[in-house]
Amino acid sequence: MIHLGVPLDYFLVLSSFFSMFGRAGCLPRVAWTGCRRMGNLTSSSSAGLSSTACARYLQEMVSQNCVVIFSKTTCPYCKMAKNVFNEIGATYKVVELDEHNDGRSLQEALAQMTGARTVPRVFVNGNCIGGGSDTKQLHQQGKLRPLIEQCAPCCAGSGSEGSGSGQSESTK
């Protein structure tokens, strides 16, 4: 058996603890506000956006738009989420990761920030509400529209960026 050392052992135990409870939904998600740190991310690729640039890009998208869907064009759950917003006539921004130059790095950054790598990752008013099924469930429970109505006045109106059918941003 290889002894990893006390500091590394503690790190592994703590990271396992947070990972386990985070996936189970027992830990609160951190909402993106202008004053919270997004953490240090590492990039697996030397080309394209750095991990810091990915985090900054994601934060800009989320802070500048009331509803943002990080999606892939062929994903049925992504289509489900978009359909929910189309059904209620909400304005939203779409970032198609499979068409974005740095989509893989962005998806990794989303995984680090939200605790889930799957798409869609749906954000309303700066908070990740989950994926397609979560979005549909919130709508069926009558909880999605109130979340959208809480958006800042610049983002909630139909004159803001995006449209009822979404505005896609595939490349940067």
Secondary structure, 3 states (H helix, E strand, C coil): CCCCCHHHHHHHHHHHHHHHHHHCCCCCCCCCCCCCCCCCCCCCCCCCCCHHHHHHHHHHHHHHCCEEEEECCCCHHHHHHHHHHHHHCCCEEEEEHHHCCCHHHHHHHHHHHHCCCCCCEEEECCEEEECHHHHHHHHHCCCHHHHHHCCCHHHHCCCCCCECCCEEECCC
